[in-house]
Amino acid sequence: MSIPPVEVVQRQLDAYNNHDMEAFLATYSPKIRILSFPDSKVMVEGMDQMRERYSVRFAPGSGVHASIINRMVFGDTVIDHERVLGLSEPGVPVEAMAIYHVVDGLIETMWFHVP
């Protein structure tokens, strides 16, 4: 029995906020692709790039933290409107949209947009 997509995405968010790299990466497919939205330019491809990108975000003192403003679930897709701290200036929140496509209990593709 596969984990519901919304639960996978919530686990990912919890691990992100706890700066738990292994739990965070465990929610992603080994063939993960993170794409910019709306142009779908590849930002990250594969687990090695995920680890590299998020090791900076999870570094001690980074202050990275995301909260959900709104969440929509449509089948195997979860769309989050997020408020994220630590992406730019310390303590300054940034609003972002993340679209997660979950396949077989893992996030396979994610589109990310910061207006």
Backbone as ProteinMPNN parsed JSONL, in Angstrom:
{"seq_chain_A": "MSIPPVEVVQRQLDAYNNHDMEAFLATYSPKIRILSFPDSKVMVEGMDQMRERYSVRFAPGSGVHASIINRMVFGDTVIDHERVLGLSEPGVPVEAMAIYHVVDGLIETMWFHVP", "coords_chain_A": {"N_chain_A": [[0.844, -1.188, 0.0], [0.651, 2.107, -0.936], [1.925, 5.225, 0.271], [-0.17, 8.001, 0.893], [-0.014, 10.794, -1.339], [-0.179, 13.418, -0.137], [0.682, 12.902, 2.447], [3.324, 12.102, 2.023], [4.428, 14.522, 1.078], [4.02, 16.114, 3.339], [5.692, 14.803, 5.182], [8.116, 15.385, 3.968], [8.155, 18.178, 4.276], [8.206, 18.374, 7.085], [10.697, 17.161, 7.643], [12.352, 18.957, 6.298], [11.959, 21.295, 7.819], [13.047, 20.408, 10.193], [15.631, 20.182, 9.502], [16.652, 17.714, 8.758], [18.464, 15.887, 6.918], [18.617, 13.194, 5.91], [16.036, 12.099, 6.368], [14.591, 13.934, 4.866], [15.635, 13.566, 2.206], [14.772, 10.961, 1.868], [12.148, 11.124, 1.096], [12.119, 11.622, -1.547], [12.338, 10.546, -4.964], [15.018, 8.638, -6.433], [15.464, 9.615, -8.967], [14.79, 12.279, -8.923], [13.647, 15.432, -10.071], [13.927, 18.867, -9.933], [12.26, 21.596, -11.013], [12.063, 24.883, -12.411], [9.257, 27.067, -12.241], [7.234, 28.991, -14.337], [8.647, 27.928, -16.507], [9.936, 25.459, -16.539], [12.713, 24.946, -16.354], [15.533, 22.998, -15.579], [16.536, 22.745, -12.295], [17.573, 21.12, -10.344], [18.797, 17.837, -10.535], [18.584, 14.545, -9.784], [19.82, 12.626, -6.946], [22.37, 13.273, -5.914], [22.72, 15.992, -6.581], [20.564, 16.993, -5.14], [21.364, 16.509, -2.474], [23.649, 18.116, -2.362], [22.586, 20.714, -2.85], [20.744, 21.067, -0.7], [22.309, 20.678, 1.543], [23.563, 23.058, 2.041], [21.369, 24.656, 2.672], [20.523, 23.399, 5.007], [22.545, 23.855, 6.75], [24.096, 24.564, 9.918], [22.654, 27.275, 11.654], [21.381, 28.36, 9.469], [18.679, 28.934, 9.506], [16.552, 28.187, 7.934], [13.175, 27.607, 7.195], [9.913, 26.472, 6.53], [6.498, 27.301, 6.133], [3.108, 26.392, 5.616], [0.846, 28.169, 3.721], [-1.338, 27.679, 2.155], [-2.733, 24.663, 0.912], [-3.26, 22.401, -1.7], [-4.605, 19.398, -2.887], [-4.539, 17.183, -5.519], [-5.226, 14.338, -6.72], [-2.309, 12.636, -7.476], [-0.778, 14.843, -7.125], [0.454, 17.553, -5.263], [0.004, 20.817, -4.232], [1.586, 23.488, -2.844], [1.334, 26.613, -1.249], [3.711, 28.479, 0.073], [5.395, 29.978, 2.882], [8.577, 30.942, 3.3], [11.424, 31.012, 5.282], [14.827, 32.028, 5.299], [15.677, 31.716, 2.69], [16.563, 33.928, 1.371], [17.402, 36.933, 2.551], [18.35, 36.818, 6.002], [15.771, 36.045, 8.283], [13.821, 37.247, 6.737], [10.799, 36.637, 5.256], [9.89, 34.721, 2.364], [7.51, 34.287, -0.141], [6.416, 31.397, -1.804], [5.706, 28.955, -4.369], [5.209, 25.534, -4.49], [5.041, 22.655, -6.388], [4.333, 19.358, -6.177], [4.883, 16.226, -7.599], [3.943, 13.055, -6.972], [5.021, 9.747, -7.121], [4.543, 6.377, -6.669], [4.863, 6.642, -3.865], [6.961, 8.431, -3.551], [8.457, 11.653, -4.071], [8.733, 12.624, -7.275], [8.927, 14.628, -9.193], [9.313, 18.112, -8.869], [8.075, 21.343, -9.06], [9.079, 24.671, -8.721], [8.426, 27.939, -7.626], [9.201, 31.266, -7.153], [7.845, 34.3, -6.918]], "CA_chain_A": [[0.0, 0.0, 0.0], [1.449, 3.316, -1.092], [1.635, 6.343, 1.166], [-0.87, 9.068, 0.175], [0.872, 11.897, -1.738], [-0.167, 14.521, 0.823], [1.49, 12.476, 3.587], [4.721, 12.156, 1.576], [4.818, 15.927, 1.043], [4.088, 16.596, 4.722], [6.925, 14.26, 5.755], [9.191, 16.17, 3.372], [8.135, 19.487, 4.93], [8.649, 18.194, 8.469], [12.145, 16.911, 7.614], [12.951, 20.238, 5.89], [11.938, 22.201, 8.973], [13.927, 19.834, 11.215], [16.975, 20.113, 8.896], [17.004, 16.295, 8.791], [18.799, 15.587, 5.523], [18.297, 11.816, 5.5], [14.573, 11.971, 6.302], [14.182, 14.778, 3.749], [15.952, 12.885, 0.948], [14.015, 9.702, 1.8], [10.829, 11.376, 0.511], [12.324, 11.891, -2.968], [12.779, 9.496, -5.867], [16.408, 8.8, -6.861], [15.499, 10.362, -10.231], [14.125, 13.56, -8.674], [13.951, 16.627, -10.865], [13.304, 20.098, -9.469], [12.163, 22.484, -12.161], [11.496, 26.204, -12.156], [7.901, 27.245, -12.771], [6.511, 28.128, -15.27], [9.422, 27.551, -17.693], [10.427, 24.085, -16.388], [14.166, 24.803, -16.44], [16.023, 22.075, -14.561], [17.31, 23.363, -11.217], [18.236, 20.008, -9.656], [18.489, 16.542, -11.129], [19.235, 13.432, -9.1], [20.022, 12.683, -5.505], [23.622, 13.96, -5.581], [22.462, 17.431, -6.633], [19.67, 17.311, -4.004], [22.172, 16.546, -1.25], [24.511, 19.291, -2.448], [21.782, 21.937, -2.723], [20.105, 21.213, 0.602], [23.297, 20.709, 2.628], [23.752, 24.486, 2.313], [20.159, 25.151, 3.358], [20.403, 22.785, 6.324], [23.737, 24.156, 7.544], [23.786, 25.197, 11.202], [22.459, 28.713, 11.628], [20.747, 28.831, 8.232], [17.355, 29.462, 9.838], [15.559, 27.837, 6.932], [11.929, 27.062, 7.734], [8.773, 26.724, 5.641], [5.149, 27.067, 6.656], [2.113, 26.304, 4.545], [-0.237, 29.149, 3.719], [-2.47, 26.987, 1.555], [-2.35, 23.399, 0.277], [-4.279, 21.773, -2.538], [-4.247, 18.051, -3.292], [-5.292, 16.75, -6.685], [-4.676, 13.035, -7.097], [-0.92, 12.419, -7.087], [-0.112, 16.144, -7.139], [0.212, 18.414, -4.1], [0.443, 22.183, -4.516], [1.719, 24.254, -1.606], [1.697, 28.029, -1.192], [4.553, 28.444, 1.259], [6.159, 31.124, 3.373], [9.863, 30.32, 3.6], [12.485, 31.823, 5.887], [16.173, 31.537, 5.07], [16.024, 31.593, 1.267], [17.271, 35.138, 0.941], [17.92, 37.624, 3.732], [17.962, 36.185, 7.265], [14.579, 36.549, 8.946], [12.864, 37.841, 5.798], [10.054, 35.563, 4.603], [9.649, 34.732, 0.93], [6.397, 33.42, -0.517], [6.784, 30.527, -2.913], [4.771, 27.891, -4.721], [5.86, 24.258, -4.799], [4.131, 21.65, -6.935], [4.976, 18.059, -6.004], [4.257, 15.085, -8.259], [4.34, 11.89, -6.195], [4.865, 8.478, -7.83], [4.92, 5.226, -5.837], [5.232, 7.044, -2.518], [8.132, 9.315, -3.534], [8.349, 12.847, -4.903], [9.52, 12.385, -8.483], [9.141, 15.92, -9.839], [8.85, 19.264, -8.105], [8.197, 22.652, -9.72], [9.221, 25.673, -7.67], [8.258, 29.303, -8.14], [9.254, 32.411, -6.246], [7.524, 35.453, -7.79]], "C_chain_A": [[0.884, 1.245, 0.0], [0.99, 4.405, -0.126], [0.898, 7.418, 0.361], [0.081, 10.229, -0.142], [0.944, 13.032, -0.722], [0.664, 14.167, 2.055], [2.98, 12.502, 3.24], [5.224, 13.603, 1.621], [4.914, 16.502, 2.458], [5.343, 16.073, 5.417], [8.138, 15.045, 5.265], [9.291, 17.528, 4.06], [8.645, 19.387, 6.369], [10.16, 17.985, 8.533], [12.9, 18.187, 7.232], [13.051, 21.166, 7.097], [12.804, 21.714, 10.126], [15.377, 19.755, 10.748], [17.524, 18.693, 8.962], [17.226, 15.818, 7.364], [18.351, 14.191, 5.103], [16.793, 11.6, 5.402], [14.02, 12.77, 5.128], [14.407, 14.054, 2.426], [15.153, 11.597, 0.777], [12.621, 9.891, 1.189], [10.903, 11.578, -1.003], [12.77, 10.643, -3.722], [14.258, 9.71, -6.203], [16.528, 9.591, -8.172], [14.762, 11.701, -10.123], [14.6, 14.638, -9.646], [13.206, 17.787, -10.228], [13.413, 21.08, -10.623], [11.634, 23.838, -11.73], [10.104, 26.251, -12.792], [7.763, 28.7, -13.187], [7.353, 27.576, -16.416], [10.022, 26.144, -17.662], [11.916, 23.924, -16.668], [14.621, 23.917, -15.287], [16.907, 22.828, -13.569], [18.157, 22.315, -10.499], [17.823, 18.733, -10.37], [19.292, 15.465, -10.412], [19.55, 13.711, -7.644], [21.315, 13.4, -5.116], [23.433, 15.473, -5.574], [21.525, 17.861, -5.497], [20.492, 17.476, -2.733], [23.048, 17.805, -1.229], [23.728, 20.577, -2.186], [21.26, 22.127, -1.295], [21.093, 21.157, 1.766], [23.606, 22.161, 3.007], [22.561, 25.027, 3.093], [20.049, 24.624, 4.781], [21.61, 23.063, 7.214], [23.336, 24.825, 8.862], [23.695, 26.719, 11.057], [21.766, 29.247, 10.388], [19.366, 29.438, 8.488], [16.276, 29.117, 8.843], [14.355, 27.15, 7.594], [10.795, 27.429, 6.787], [7.469, 26.454, 6.375], [4.184, 27.13, 5.481], [1.05, 27.368, 4.753], [-1.505, 28.489, 3.199], [-1.945, 25.726, 0.874], [-3.537, 22.871, -0.506], [-3.756, 20.403, -2.964], [-5.156, 17.649, -4.438], [-4.666, 15.447, -7.169], [-3.264, 12.869, -6.576], [-0.09, 13.711, -7.084], [-0.535, 16.956, -5.915], [0.802, 19.778, -4.429], [0.427, 22.962, -3.207], [2.055, 25.711, -1.905], [2.422, 28.137, 0.134], [5.087, 29.83, 1.624], [7.46, 30.526, 3.903], [10.833, 31.355, 4.172], [13.828, 31.198, 5.521], [16.551, 31.346, 3.616], [16.817, 32.793, 0.773], [17.893, 35.788, 2.172], [17.458, 36.918, 5.004], [16.737, 36.866, 7.883], [13.533, 37.163, 8.042], [12.127, 36.719, 5.074], [9.894, 35.808, 3.102], [8.451, 33.825, 0.674], [6.776, 32.667, -1.774], [5.658, 29.547, -3.18], [5.598, 26.658, -5.049], [4.779, 23.285, -5.264], [4.881, 20.326, -6.904], [4.192, 17.0, -6.757], [4.824, 13.833, -7.601], [4.018, 10.623, -6.979], [5.375, 7.362, -6.917], [5.485, 5.647, -4.484], [6.46, 7.927, -2.406], [7.891, 10.513, -4.443], [9.3, 12.655, -6.087], [9.865, 13.683, -9.209], [8.583, 17.004, -8.931], [9.085, 20.503, -8.961], [8.202, 23.681, -8.608], [9.161, 27.058, -8.286], [8.311, 30.308, -6.999], [9.005, 33.63, -7.115], [8.5, 36.606, -7.618]], "O_chain_A": [[1.76, 1.396, 0.852], [-0.184, 4.485, 0.238], [1.309, 7.719, -0.76], [0.894, 10.606, 0.702], [2.028, 13.558, -0.469], [1.288, 15.048, 2.647], [3.804, 12.882, 4.072], [6.308, 13.876, 2.137], [5.808, 17.301, 2.736], [5.991, 16.811, 6.159], [9.06, 15.335, 6.027], [10.388, 17.978, 4.39], [9.428, 20.227, 6.813], [10.831, 18.569, 9.384], [13.966, 18.465, 7.781], [14.103, 21.749, 7.359], [13.249, 22.515, 10.948], [16.252, 19.319, 11.496], [18.716, 18.492, 9.193], [16.289, 15.398, 6.686], [17.76, 14.033, 4.035], [16.321, 10.98, 4.449], [13.081, 12.329, 4.466], [13.488, 13.936, 1.616], [14.886, 11.185, -0.352], [11.982, 8.911, 0.805], [9.873, 11.692, -1.667], [13.486, 9.797, -3.185], [14.71, 10.853, -6.252], [17.577, 10.17, -8.452], [14.189, 12.191, -11.096], [15.78, 14.732, -9.985], [11.998, 17.708, -10.005], [14.497, 21.356, -11.137], [10.845, 23.93, -10.79], [9.829, 25.55, -13.766], [8.158, 29.578, -12.42], [6.829, 26.82, -17.234], [10.563, 25.687, -18.669], [12.343, 22.883, -17.166], [14.153, 24.065, -14.158], [17.891, 23.463, -13.949], [19.293, 22.574, -10.102], [16.667, 18.563, -10.76], [20.523, 15.474, -10.431], [19.548, 14.852, -7.182], [21.353, 14.071, -4.084], [23.921, 16.161, -4.677], [21.669, 18.956, -4.953], [20.338, 18.457, -2.004], [23.168, 18.47, -0.201], [24.152, 21.423, -1.399], [21.33, 23.228, -0.749], [20.743, 21.554, 2.877], [23.879, 22.453, 4.172], [22.73, 25.769, 4.061], [19.542, 25.316, 5.664], [21.68, 22.547, 8.329], [22.352, 25.564, 8.913], [24.539, 27.355, 10.426], [21.577, 30.457, 10.259], [18.937, 30.345, 7.774], [15.187, 29.689, 8.891], [14.499, 26.252, 8.424], [10.722, 28.558, 6.301], [7.357, 25.496, 7.14], [4.418, 27.826, 4.494], [0.435, 27.458, 5.816], [-2.597, 28.706, 3.723], [-0.844, 25.723, 0.324], [-4.673, 22.893, -0.033], [-2.596, 20.271, -3.355], [-6.379, 17.756, -4.349], [-3.699, 15.454, -7.93], [-3.034, 12.951, -5.37], [1.14, 13.672, -7.045], [-1.716, 17.034, -5.578], [1.954, 19.883, -4.851], [-0.607, 23.081, -2.55], [2.941, 26.007, -2.707], [1.834, 27.918, 1.193], [5.207, 30.718, 0.78], [7.454, 29.715, 4.828], [11.024, 32.431, 3.605], [13.948, 29.975, 5.444], [17.645, 30.86, 3.327], [17.641, 32.677, -0.134], [18.819, 35.234, 2.764], [16.315, 36.468, 5.085], [16.675, 38.09, 7.991], [12.468, 37.563, 8.512], [12.747, 35.933, 4.357], [9.779, 36.945, 2.645], [8.381, 32.72, 1.211], [7.379, 33.223, -2.692], [4.779, 29.332, -2.345], [6.572, 26.734, -5.798], [3.745, 23.12, -4.616], [5.933, 20.185, -7.527], [2.979, 16.879, -6.582], [6.027, 13.578, -7.66], [2.893, 10.438, -7.445], [6.513, 7.407, -6.451], [6.468, 5.077, -4.011], [6.958, 8.16, -1.305], [7.206, 10.404, -5.46], [10.513, 12.538, -5.914], [10.953, 13.822, -9.769], [7.532, 16.842, -8.31], [10.167, 20.686, -9.518], [7.423, 23.582, -7.66], [9.764, 27.32, -9.327], [7.57, 30.212, -6.02], [9.836, 33.974, -7.955], [8.361, 37.635, -8.278]]}, "name": "protein", "num_of_chains": 1, "seq": "MSIPPVEVVQRQLDAYNNHDMEAFLATYSPKIRILSFPDSKVMVEGMDQMRERYSVRFAPGSGVHASIINRMVFGDTVIDHERVLGLSEPGVPVEAMAIYHVVDGLIETMWFHVP"}
